[in-house]
Amino acid sequence: MDINRNQFMLMGILLLLLGLQFRFVDTFVLNEPSTRFLAKRSAQAESTSSPWKLPMSLVANGQVPMQRTRIRPPRWLSYALLAMGAVLTLHSIAMKKTGP
């Protein structure tokens, strides 16, 4: 299945908007369920390589109140998304229209 002009335009606009979001927002703060989910996943990953399982397992089980996780995306990510979105949008404008 070929990707048509409208799909290129949609992908380009979505990447442009996502790049703008990353450009204007400095830090994303996750809510408590998301933070617990990440703590649980990292505890499973660390359990095979680290003998210090107790603190992370208590945090993942919800027995210890935890601080919300802050995610700080790298600065280059916004520029990369903006560039890819611009290229896809311009490419969609340059394509021929589909249909009769």
VEXNU-736623 format. One line per 8 residues: for each residue x, y, z of N, C-alpha, C, O. Coordinates in steps of 0.02 Angstrom, whole numbers, plus 50000, padded with zeros to 5 digits. Example, Ala and Ser with C-alpha at 12.3 -4.5 7.8 and 13.67 -1.06 7.14 Angstrom:
BEGIN
50660 49716 50390 50615 49775 50390 50660 49835 50390 50712 49834 50423; 50642 49888 50354 50684 49947 50357 50645 50002 50394 50670 50057 50402
//
This chain:
BEGIN
50042 49941 50000 50000 50000 50000 50044 50062 50000 50090 50068 50041; 50030 50106 49956 50068 50168 49951 50039 50221 49997 49979 50223 50011; 50083 50263 50021 50061 50319 50063 50044 50376 50017 50085 50396 49975; 49983 50403 50023 49963 50456 49978 49978 50525 50008 50007 50531 50062; 49959 50575 49971 49975 50645 49988 49946 50666 50056 49980 50699 50095; 49884 50647 50069 49851 50666 50131 49885 50635 50192 49891 50667 50245; 49908 50574 50186 49942 50541 50241 50010 50573 50255 50030 50579 50313; 50046 50593 50203 50109 50629 50213 50096 50696 50248 50134 50715 50293
50043 50730 50228 50026 50794 50259 50009 50785 50333 50030 50823 50375; 49969 50733 50348 49950 50720 50417 50011 50704 50460 50018 50731 50515; 50055 50661 50436 50116 50645 50474 50160 50706 50484 50187 50716 50538; 50166 50747 50432 50206 50808 50438 50179 50857 50488 50216 50884 50529; 50113 50867 50487 50083 50915 50534 50087 50888 50605 50100 50926 50652; 50077 50823 50614 50083 50794 50682 50154 50801 50709 50163 50817 50768; 50204 50788 50667 50273 50796 50689 50291 50869 50704 50328 50883 50750; 50264 50915 50664 50274 50986 50677 50245 51006 50745 50277 51040 50784
50183 50983 50758 50151 51000 50822 50187 50968 50881 50194 50999 50934; 50210 50906 50872 50247 50873 50926 50314 50908 50938 50335 50914 50995; 50347 50930 50885 50409 50967 50892 50399 51033 50927 50439 51053 50969; 50344 51068 50911 50328 51130 50946 50314 51117 51020 50334 51157 51063; 50279 51062 51034 50265 51045 51104 50331 51035 51143 50339 51061 51198; 50377 50997 51114 50441 50985 51147 50483 51049 51151 50523 51057 51196; 50473 51094 51104 50511 51157 51103 50488 51204 51158 50529 51238 51190; 50422 51207 51171 50395 51255 51219 50394 51229 51290 50394 51268 51338
50392 51163 51299 50388 51134 51366 50457 51112 51388 50492 51076 51351; 50478 51133 51447 50545 51117 51471 50546 51049 51505 50592 51010 51495; 50496 51035 51547 50495 50973 51586 50424 50945 51588 50375 50982 51595; 50419 50879 51581 50356 50845 51589 50356 50811 51657 50403 50775 51674; 50303 50821 51697 50297 50790 51762 50245 50735 51757 50187 50748 51741; 50266 50673 51771 50220 50617 51767 50177 50613 51829 50197 50635 51883; 50117 50586 51822 50074 50578 51880 50097 50517 51920 50142 50481 51899; 50066 50505 51977 50090 50452 52022 50083 50382 51993 50129 50342 52000
50027 50365 51959 50024 50297 51930 50078 50285 51877 50106 50230 51873; 50093 50335 51837 50146 50327 51787 50214 50320 51820 50256 50281 51798; 50225 50358 51873 50289 50353 51909 50296 50284 51941 50350 50255 51939; 50242 50259 51969 50245 50191 51999 50257 50138 51945 50295 50091 51956; 50227 50147 51887 50237 50100 51832 50311 50099 51811 50340 50046 51801; 50341 50158 51804 50412 50162 51786 50456 50133 51840 50506 50100 51826; 50438 50146 51903 50478 50118 51959 50474 50042 51960 50523 50008 51973; 50414 50016 51945 50406 49944 51944 50447 49913 51888 50480 49862 51898
50445 49943 51828 50483 49917 51772 50558 49922 51784 50596 49876 51766; 50581 49977 51813 50653 49983 51826 50674 49937 51882 50731 49913 51882; 50629 49922 51929 50646 49875 51983 50655 49805 51954 50699 49767 51976; 50614 49787 51905 50621 49721 51873 50686 49718 51834 50719 49666 51832; 50704 49772 51801 50766 49773 51762 50827 49772 51808 50877 49740 51792; 50822 49806 51865 50879 49809 51911 50884 49747 51954 50938 49733 51981; 50830 49709 51962 50831 49651 52006 50879 49597 51982 50906 49559 52022; 50890 49594 51917 50937 49543 51891 51009 49564 51899 51053 49521 51904
51022 49629 51901 51091 49651 51903 51112 49681 51970 51172 49690 51982; 51065 49696 52014 51082 49729 52076 51055 49690 52136 50998 49667 52135; 51095 49682 52189 51071 49647 52249 51028 49692 52293 51000 49667 52342; 51021 49756 52278 50983 49803 52319 50911 49808 52294 50892 49858 52265; 50872 49756 52306 50803 49753 52281 50752 49785 52327 50700 49807 52303; 50765 49789 52390 50715 49808 52439 50686 49878 52428 50625 49884 52426; 50726 49931 52423 50695 49997 52416 50652 50005 52354 50597 50033 52358; 50675 49981 52296 50636 49989 52236 50573 49946 52238 50521 49966 52210
50575 49887 52269 50515 49845 52273 50463 49877 52318 50403 49871 52305; 50485 49909 52372 50437 49944 52415 50405 50002 52379 50345 50014 52386; 50444 50039 52341 50418 50095 52303 50370 50071 52250 50316 50101 52241; 50387 50017 52214 50345 49992 52161 50279 49964 52188 50228 49967 52153; 50279 49937 52248 50218 49909 52277 50173 49963 52307 50116 49948 52326; 50196 50024 52312 50155 50078 52338 50159 50086 52413 50117 50121 52442; 50208 50056 52445 50213 50061 52518 50251 50124 52539 50244 50145 52597; 50288 50153 52495 50326 50213 52511 50301 50269 52466 50298 50260 52405
50283 50327 52494 50263 50382 52450 50323 50404 52407 50379 50408 52431; 50309 50418 52345 50365 50434 52301 50355 50502 52268 50300 50527 52261; 50411 50530 52250 50410 50593 52215 50395 50581 52142 50417 50531 52113; 50357 50626 52112 50339 50618 52042 50400 50624 51997 50444 50665 52009; 50400 50584 51946 50456 50583 51899 50452 50642 51852 50399 50659 51826; 50508 50674 51841 50513 50730 51793 50554 50707 51734 50610 50681 51741; 50526 50716 51675 50561 50698 51614 50579 50761 51577 50537 50804 51564; 50643 50767 51562 50669 50825 51527 50696 50803 51459 50751 50776 51455
50656 50813 51406 50679 50790 51340 50738 50832 51316 50743 50891 51332; 50783 50801 51278 50841 50838 51253 50819 50892 51204 50768 50886 51170; 50859 50945 51200 50842 51002 51158 50841 50984 51084 50802 51011 51045; 50885 50939 51064 50891 50921 50993 50829 50885 50969 50816 50885 50909; 50791 50853 51014 50733 50815 50993 50680 50860 50961 50648 50841 50912; 50670 50919 50990 50620 50964 50962 50641 50988 50892 50599 50992 50847; 50705 51002 50884 50728 51024 50818 50723 50968 50766 50706 50981 50709; 50737 50907 50786 50733 50851 50740 50660 50839 50719 50647 50826 50660
50614 50842 50767 50544 50832 50750 50517 50888 50705 50479 50876 50658; 50538 50950 50719 50517 51006 50677 50544 50998 50606 50508 51011 50557; 50606 50977 50599 50636 50969 50533 50602 50913 50494 50587 50921 50435; 50590 50856 50527 50557 50801 50492 50485 50820 50473 50462 50803 50419; 50450 50855 50517 50383 50877 50501 50381 50925 50443 50336 50921 50401; 50429 50971 50441 50431 51019 50385 50446 50983 50320 50416 50999 50268; 50491 50936 50320 50508 50899 50259 50448 50859 50234 50432 50860 50175; 50414 50825 50280 50356 50785 50259 50299 50829 50233 50266 50812 50185
50288 50886 50266 50235 50931 50244 50251 50960 50174 50208 50962 50131; 50312 50982 50165 50332 51009 50100 50331 50955 50046 50313 50968 49988; 50349 50894 50064 50347 50838 50017 50275 50824 49996 50261 50810 49937; 50228 50828 50043 50158 50816 50026 50130 50870 49980 50088 50856 49937; 50153 50931 49988 50131 50985 49945 50158 50975 49874 50124 50992 49825; 50217 50947 49868 50248 50937 49802 50221 50876 49765 50231 50869 49705; 50187 50831 49801 50161 50770 49769 50101 50787 49724 50068 50838 49732; 50089 50742 49676 50031 50749 49633 49968 50729 49672 49971 50687 49716
49912 50759 49655 49849 50742 49686 49828 50673 49662 49839 50655 49604; 49796 50635 49706 49772 50569 49688 49700 50574 49665 49665 50621 49681; 49678 50525 49628 49609 50524 49606 49601 50545 49534 49650 50560 49500; 49538 50547 49511 49525 50564 49440 49534 50637 49424 49525 50657 49366
//
